[in-house]
Amino acid sequence: MPSVSKRLATDLLFKGVLGLATVILFIPLIMILYYIIVNGAGAISWAFLTSLPKPPGEIGSGIGNAIVGSAILICIACTISVPIGVGVGVFLSEKPTHTIAKMVRICLEILQGIPSIVIGIISYLWVVLPMGGFSALSGGIALSLMMLPLVIRSTEETLKLIPQSLKEASLGLGVPYYRTMTKIIIPAGRPGISTGIILGISRVAGETAPLLFTAFGNPFLTFNIMKPVNSLPSLIYNYATSPYSDWQQAAWGASLVLILFLFTLSLIARTISTR
């Protein structure tokens, strides 16, 4: 058997390698965050967050419509994906060996591997063309397709961790099956399910490609889900590729706002998951 000193040295070596890998991983992330903060902090103001975009060269341009549009798209995506995702996750956890469950898992793996731009094209063919135009609804449907795998997986894995005796005790007391699931099992797994939903929102909040084929963009503020809407990723893409310096500065500011939003969601997910 190896000596104690040799095992301690090996343990120290592996800890050093892992620490070095962690530092190497964080260096690009820190550099990106630093660059975004330095270039975007100067554009952040209350007027910038609440005003509408203006033509290049005019003072007071903002991203208010993009923030509202992103919120509308996320709400639509959650409204579609959360009920379906939780329901499918409950089915997979209750019937893990069912033939349909096996087929659903295969479909989830395929759906999770589809590039976002392909989902945007499919949503354009299936939703935009039949509806006769771009809309926030079509954008929300595209984002919901990307959220579904995360919500389903988190729900299934969370419910698997709940003791079977909890359900058996409820059923033994005469509580109907549907009330057992909705009042006991699902609430018991709420932290894990909520974490999956938040991670799903983080996944789709920064997507641009699907929205180019669905929500398209709108320079005005609208709450009508049947009309095109702007979003932070689309605005960043359009402004960053423009030749106007004020629009490029606005793109840095919008990037910082989006990063802070995603960072806040990650903190919330981490806080919930530690319960």
N, C-alpha and C positions, 0 to 999 in steps of 0.2 A: 504493500500500500504506500502511496506517496506520503512523504512527511508533512507535518503540519505547516512548516515554513514554506514548502513548495506549493501547497494548496493555497495558502494566504497570498503568495506571490502571484499565482495564476489568477486568483480572484481580483487582486489589485490591478493586474494587467487588463483583464476584461473590463473592469470599471473604468480604467483610463481610456480604453478604446471606445467604449460607449459614450463617455463624456466628450471625447474628441469628435465623434460622429454627431453628437448633439450640437456642439458648437459650430461645426461645419454646416449643419442643417439650418441653424438660426442665422448665420451671417447673411445669406441672400435675403431672408425674410426681413431682417432688421434694416438692411440697405434699402429694400423696396419701400418699407414703411417710412423710413427717414426721408426718402426722396419725395414721396407723396405728401408727407406732412410739410416739408419745406416749401414745396411748390403750390400746395393747395390751401395752407392755413391762411394766406393773405386774402383769399377770395371769400372766405366764410364770413357771413354777416347775416343779420336777421332779414334784411332786404333780399339778400342772395337766396335765402331759403324760402321766401314767400312770394317773390316777384315772378312774373312771367318772362320768358326769353324775349330779347329784343334784337333788332338787326345789328350786324357788326358795327362797332364804333359808337353805339349809343350807350350812355351810362345807366346803370341800374338794372342790367339784365340779371335774371335769376333762374332758378330751377324748380320753382314751386309746382309747376304742372307735372314735372317728371317725378317729384316725390309723391304727389297725389296719385299719378298713374301707376307707379310701382306698388303703392298701397292697395289700389283697386285690383291689380293683377294678382297680388299675393292673396288677397281675400277671396277672389274667385277660385284660385288654385286650391286653397285650403278648404273651401266649401265643397269642392268636388272630391278632392283626394282624401281628406280626413275620414268622412263616413265610410267611403268605399274601402280605404286602406285598413281602418280598424276592423270593419266587418270581415274582410278577407283574412286579416291576421288572426282574428278569433277562430275562423273556420280552420285555418292551417294548424293552429295550436290544439284544437279539439279533435281534428281528424287528420293526424300527421301521415297516416299510411293510406289514406283514401286515394283512389286513382286521380280524381280531379285535383286533389292537393298536390300530387306529384306533377301534374301538368301545369298547375299554376306556378310552382316553383321554377320550372323550366322557362315559362314565359317571363317571370320576373327577372331571371338572369339575363335573358335576351334583351328585355326592355331596358335594364340597367346599363347594358353595354352599347345601346344605340347612341350615336353621336347626337348632340342637341340640335345641330343644324338639320339632321334628317327628320327629327321629330317636328321641327318647324315646317319642313316641306310637306310632311304628311298632314299636319294640322291645316296647312294652306289648302291642300287638296280636299280634305274631308270636311273642313269647317268654313274656311274663308270663301271658297268658290260657291258652295251651296247657299251661303248667307248673302252672297253678292257684294262683299266688301270686307275690309279690315275692321277689326273691332277689339275691344278689351276682352270680350267674352272668348274669342278665339285664342287670344294670348294666354288667358287664364287656363283654358283647356290644355294648351301645349305645356304650360308649366306644371299642371296637375299630373300629366303623364310622367313627368320627370320626378315628381314627388312621391308617386305611388310606391315604388319599390322600397324607399326608405321607411315610409309609414308602415307598410305591411311587414317588413322585416323586424322593425323595432317592436311592433305589437306582438308578433308571433314569439320572438325571443323573450320578451318581458313576461308574457302570460305563461310561458314554459317554466319560469322560475317560481311561480306562485304554487305553494303546496297543494297537492291534490286533495288533502284532507280538508282544506277550507271549503272546497266545492262540495265534497261529500257530506260535510256537516250541515251545510245549507240545504242540500237535497234531502238529507235525513230528517230535517225538521219540517219537511213538507213544502218548502219554498219552490215554486215552479222554476223550471230550468232557465227560462228567459230572464226572470227576475234575479236569479242567482248570478247570471252573467253580467247583467246591466247594473245591479246594485252592489255586488260583492267583488266579483272577479276583476272586471274592468276597472272599477275605482281602486282596487288594490294595486293594479299595474299602471295607474295614472302617471307616476313620475317617469317611468321608462317610455310610455307611449308619448307623453308630452315632449320628452327629449328627442324622440324620433321625428316628431312633427317640426320642432324647432330646427333640427338639423336639415330636414327637408326644405324648410323655408330658406335656410342659409344656402342650400344647394342651388335653388332656382333664382334667388334674389339678384345674383350677378350675371345671369344668362342674357346674352344679346342675340345670338343666332336665331332662336325660335321666334323672338319678338319681331325680327325684321320681316318675317313672312306672315305675321298674324296681327299684332297690335300696331305695327308699322311706325307710329309716331304721330304727334300732334303738337303744333306750337301753341295751342290754346289750352285752357283749363276746361275739362269736361268731366262730368260724373256719369255720363251715359255709357253703359257697358256695351252698347251696340255701335259705338263710335270708336274710331282709332284714338289711342292714348299714347302719351309719351312715357318713358321710363328712364330711370337713372342709367342703366347700361346702354340703352340706345342713345341717350343724350351724350354720354361720354364718348361713344364711338363716333358719332357725327361731329362733335365739337373737336375731338382730338385729331381727326383727319382733315379739318378745315384749315385754310391758310391764314385765318385771322387770329391775331395774338390774344385778343380779349376772349374769344371763344375757347382757345386752348387753355387760358387761365381758368375759365369756368369749368372746363373738363377736369382740371386738377382738383378744383374745389368739390365738384360732384364725386370724383373718385374718393376723396377723403371722407365725404359724407357716407358713401356706400361702405367704405372700410369700417367706419365707426359703427354703422348699423350691423354689419356682419360680426364685428367684434362683440357688440352687446348681445347678439343672439347666442354667440358661443359661450359667453359668460353665463347667460341664463341656462343654457343646456347643461353646462358643467355644474352649476349650482343644483339644478333639479336632479341630475344623475347621481349626485353624492348623497341624496336622501336615502 
